[in-house]
Amino acid sequence: MGSTLRIVNGRVYDPANNVDGKTRDICIKDGKIVKSVPPKTKTIDAKGMVVMPGGVDIHCHIAGAKANIARKLQPDDHRRDVMRRLDLKKINTRSGTGGTVPSTFTTGYRYATMGYTTAMEAAVPPLLARHTIEELEDTPVIDKGFYILMGNNVLLYQMLQEGRHEEIRNAVAWWIDSTKSYTTKLVNPGGDEPWKGHRNATITQLNDKIDGFEQLTPRKIITSMVSAVEDLGLPHPVHIHCNNLGHSGNYKTTLETMKAADGRRIHVTHIQFHSYGGKPDENPTSKAPAIAEYINNNPNISADVGQVMFGKSTSMTADAPLAWMLTRYSSDQRWVNADTECESGCGIIPFAYQEHVYTHALQWAIGLELFLLSKDPWRMVLSTDHPNGGTFTSYPRLIRTLMDKEFRKEQMNSVNQKAVAKIKRAHHMEREYTLQEIAIVTRAGPARILGLKNKGHLGPGADADITIYDEHEDKELMFSAPRYVLKDGKLIIDNHEFKNNHEGKLLHVSPDYDEGIKDVIRPFVEDFYTIKFDNYAVSDNYIHHHEVIPTTK
Amino acid sequence: MSAATETKTEANTKTVENATCTFCGCLCDDMVLTVDVDAHKITKAKNACVLGKALFLSHEEEDRPFALIDGKPATLKEGVEEAAQILTNARFPMFYGMSDTTCEAQRQNVALVDMVGGTIDSTTSVCHGPTGMALQGVGESTATLGEIKNRADLVIYWGGNPAESLPRHFARYAVTAKGMYTPRRKKDRTIVNVDVRRTKSTPVADIFIQVKIGADFELLWALRALVKGRKVAPDIEKRTGVSLETMQDLVERMKNCRYGVLFFGMGLSMTRGRHFNAAAILSLASDLNEYTHFIATPMRGHGNVSGADMVVSWQTGYPFAVNFSRGYPKFNPGEFTATDMFARGDADAGLILAADPGSNFSQYAIDHMKKIPMIVLDPKLTHTAKLAKVAITTSHYGINTGGTAYRSDGVPIELRPCLESKYPSDEEVIRAIYKRVEQLLKAKKKTKSANNKRRKAA
């Protein structure tokens, strides 16, 4: 007999199973949700409470090389926000520091205390995957996975230049498998070659030729990767950070990127940062309506918003030219650039979004517009691109902003009025998200987009990752302090108190590939990397608590 | 032993390929080690440099006791018990070292400090700690060594002597290495050496610039001014020993290269100016990005000192000099750095993991270490082990124990051990101490609360 538990009397929001606020019992056995449990089971009385699946963060930056540089860089960010070590009866927790880039333990505990139980680190150079895995192992409670950066991979460029598509597919599969990662991520595809090799230039058009690879364009890289990932049947499609992030007028690039997918599945990430009108180097305008309309009409596209939240943030990205551009707008002296051989760039700067600044207020409003104009919450899900737009701890405030139009209006009136003059009067500003819609954009939607069949819902077979909130008028309060949080059926938060620790799983994919591809990759690694090919792949010694998510092939 | 039997050949030898040498921060992962299984010795270390050969070929497991308590042989269990008692009873214990062990051991070590509310510091604080502090002030522009190999056409070594301390740095990464855009190796690069004197590294340079002792900061600042187009008076030569013309020539080269690198050593981070020097060189590289792509990166000494920075940073938010007395991490170099804690007489106990401060700290610090109960984990009987209350013999990482080490550029590498050892790994010992301290602390807490109850009742 394993452990069983029943949650009774709660109002259940389980959009994946069409349950919208009905009072239902949820039964748990051995960490999974089941149809029924014996009558004499321990119960949690959730009367007057809201029951949802645990939150799923589809895009955040919480572990690995760049997060760690950002931590080292900002002692100022940690010192006023600390997390004490707990010595509890059953368990001890680890101490840590917070700020915009918390230490690993604090990251896990804070996600859990907010009712989030899964988070995906969105940008990892494959060469440094081992580092990310070590940090994720020190990130408690939550399940986690990561995406590897493939949009500036020099070996793939060589293959693509020569039209070796079969090899590209195998190489992508080898890379995913040998780094224990979840999917491929493209960041400013094509941008690293001019950045590293040509005096810090970048690429601005989908049809620009890439330095040193005259046959290649960002468009070719994107379409080739979309095909490869589709052929491999990865549970999550290519995760794209489009070219021209943050530049006025970039919405055209974003639309072109989505069109380039040609009906095939792609996920466009932090799309708020890619929805700007106006001319380059002039103030941006909102093109949220155009972007939202395209996504509403094209079911092959999914996106997360990348909402900007006012206050301190850390801009950390594989898009190095972007971070360089941002130094012009940052009052902070500090700038980090970090190149990874043959694979990626990286830029980090401490940043702050301020209500009175035109661009920041506009970015904030564009994010909200994207949410409010979205007709399909399953495909426009919640993120702040933590910690770029804001930290994950600001999600409850964002949820309130979506659910409470009076609160939203109040904020609209306190930001730069020039930026929001038009947006304020728009009809969609009257919309209020329902609890069911919130459940979609924070758990069911991301889980479905990720292809995580056991996450984001409360049907039999699902992982028993469950959050129970007190119902409250103030939705920020409600979503920041759940009364109960269960991870794999284990009570982590019990009556608002941290009661249990837990080791979450690493979620990764292990696609099949032709072993022969190693003979193609090996000589390249031996020549142009600085570690031996046989030392490249992450060995099973690094994998402890994990789950291989199957491909669809 | 079973692994050895599996791969043994007629001569009863085995080979381990792609093993990593942990001697220095180069962390070369192309060792081919031949092991004489019967003699329990490494007989060949192909690809190793002179330092690596010394590490592998002279490796011999001394027949030492598993532990020494007050200099007398003891069992491992007794050693762990004594260490746990010391840590449980200490009020302000100092944990130091970590540069010559695996990340797996480092992670457990930070967990242990967190539990006992002690202070932790790594050898970073006596090498590139100031560089870490400079990073916090100005950021950095950096790269993995492969990018430098592939692209750098201007390489400047400043205040370091890799020819002697990182012998394969030139061949593997930056001078004679063949890269994607540097197919003609050294012919495709200009090498500059800036130092206070000629060293073994100087002959490799196309240009040698001799700076006056203690004037690195002034030279760097003048270069920054020139890069930014400011005027610098010719009498700068008096202060720095370098003529304005030489500086202007260097600035032109830096602005006009395609991919430039500044490698710097402890000649900057541990001489007059320390973190100001490091901040100046990091800023110089950042400034140059207005014109071209430019990198600055420290050359790190110990095999896994970068790993120590990594682990302490991801677990606490700070790279070194972290204190847990209040139940959460606090960072303050000078206050929580080991050499200062010992020299001031603050620490009332110490745990030294894989380092030998007894051989290189100030006399004040060493005198204090002699007065307090010290715990040392090391494969060898080091100076520190000799003055310790408890010295536990551990196996050698990279030779006997697998695990992870980070190269100075942040690339993590999995080690491939080639010889078994009868001694436990650092990680195993730290885990054992952790477990015992946890029990002792719980018991202590119980007694305390029982006493409180009794007092209240009375």
Chai-1 contact restraints between the chains, C-beta under 6 A:
chainA,res_idxA,chainB,res_idxB,connection_type,confidence,min_distance_angstrom,max_distance_angstrom,comment,restraint_id
A,A65,B,G410,contact,1.0,0.0,6.0,A-B,restraint_1
A,N68,B,S313,contact,1.0,0.0,6.0,A-B,restraint_2
A,N68,B,W314,contact,1.0,0.0,6.0,A-B,restraint_3
A,R71,B,S313,contact,1.0,0.0,6.0,A-B,restraint_4
A,R71,B,G317,contact,1.0,0.0,6.0,A-B,restraint_5
A,K72,B,S313,contact,1.0,0.0,6.0,A-B,restraint_6
A,K72,B,P319,contact,1.0,0.0,6.0,A-B,restraint_7
A,P75,B,Q136,contact,1.0,0.0,6.0,A-B,restraint_8
A,P75,B,Y318,contact,1.0,0.0,6.0,A-B,restraint_9
A,P75,B,F331,contact,1.0,0.0,6.0,A-B,restraint_10
A,H78,B,G317,contact,1.0,0.0,6.0,A-B,restraint_11
A,V82,B,Y328,contact,1.0,0.0,6.0,A-B,restraint_12
A,R84,B,G327,contact,1.0,0.0,6.0,A-B,restraint_13
A,R84,B,Y328,contact,1.0,0.0,6.0,A-B,restraint_14
A,R85,B,D114,contact,1.0,0.0,6.0,A-B,restraint_15
A,R85,B,G327,contact,1.0,0.0,6.0,A-B,restraint_16
A,R94,B,D114,contact,1.0,0.0,6.0,A-B,restraint_17
A,S95,B,D114,contact,1.0,0.0,6.0,A-B,restraint_18
A,S95,B,G327,contact,1.0,0.0,6.0,A-B,restraint_19
A,S95,B,Y328,contact,1.0,0.0,6.0,A-B,restraint_20
A,T97,B,G317,contact,1.0,0.0,6.0,A-B,restraint_21
A,T97,B,P329,contact,1.0,0.0,6.0,A-B,restraint_22
A,S103,B,Q315,contact,1.0,0.0,6.0,A-B,restraint_23
A,S103,B,T316,contact,1.0,0.0,6.0,A-B,restraint_24
A,S103,B,G317,contact,1.0,0.0,6.0,A-B,restraint_25
A,T104,B,W314,contact,1.0,0.0,6.0,A-B,restraint_26
A,R130,B,P412,contact,1.0,0.0,6.0,A-B,restraint_27
A,H131,B,P412,contact,1.0,0.0,6.0,A-B,restraint_28
A,E135,B,W314,contact,1.0,0.0,6.0,A-B,restraint_29
A,K196,B,H293,contact,1.0,0.0,6.0,A-B,restraint_30
A,R199,B,T292,contact,1.0,0.0,6.0,A-B,restraint_31
A,N200,B,N289,contact,1.0,0.0,6.0,A-B,restraint_32
A,N200,B,H293,contact,1.0,0.0,6.0,A-B,restraint_33
A,R334,B,G139,contact,1.0,0.0,6.0,A-B,restraint_34
A,W335,B,G139,contact,1.0,0.0,6.0,A-B,restraint_35
A,W335,B,S286,contact,1.0,0.0,6.0,A-B,restraint_36
A,V336,B,G139,contact,1.0,0.0,6.0,A-B,restraint_37
A,V336,B,E140,contact,1.0,0.0,6.0,A-B,restraint_38
A,N337,B,S141,contact,1.0,0.0,6.0,A-B,restraint_39
A,A338,B,T142,contact,1.0,0.0,6.0,A-B,restraint_40
A,D339,B,A143,contact,1.0,0.0,6.0,A-B,restraint_41
A,D339,B,E147,contact,1.0,0.0,6.0,A-B,restraint_42
A,T340,B,T144,contact,1.0,0.0,6.0,A-B,restraint_43
A,E341,B,T144,contact,1.0,0.0,6.0,A-B,restraint_44
A,E341,B,G146,contact,1.0,0.0,6.0,A-B,restraint_45
A,E341,B,E147,contact,1.0,0.0,6.0,A-B,restraint_46
A,F528,B,N150,contact,1.0,0.0,6.0,A-B,restraint_47
A,F528,B,M180,contact,1.0,0.0,6.0,A-B,restraint_48
A,Y529,B,G146,contact,1.0,0.0,6.0,A-B,restraint_49
A,T530,B,L145,contact,1.0,0.0,6.0,A-B,restraint_50
A,T530,B,G146,contact,1.0,0.0,6.0,A-B,restraint_51
A,I531,B,D29,contact,1.0,0.0,6.0,A-B,restraint_52
A,K532,B,N18,contact,1.0,0.0,6.0,A-B,restraint_53
A,K532,B,D29,contact,1.0,0.0,6.0,A-B,restraint_54
A,K532,B,D30,contact,1.0,0.0,6.0,A-B,restraint_55
A,D534,B,N18,contact,1.0,0.0,6.0,A-B,restraint_56
A,N535,B,N18,contact,1.0,0.0,6.0,A-B,restraint_57
A,N535,B,D29,contact,1.0,0.0,6.0,A-B,restraint_58
A,N535,B,I413,contact,1.0,0.0,6.0,A-B,restraint_59
A,S539,B,E414,contact,1.0,0.0,6.0,A-B,restraint_60
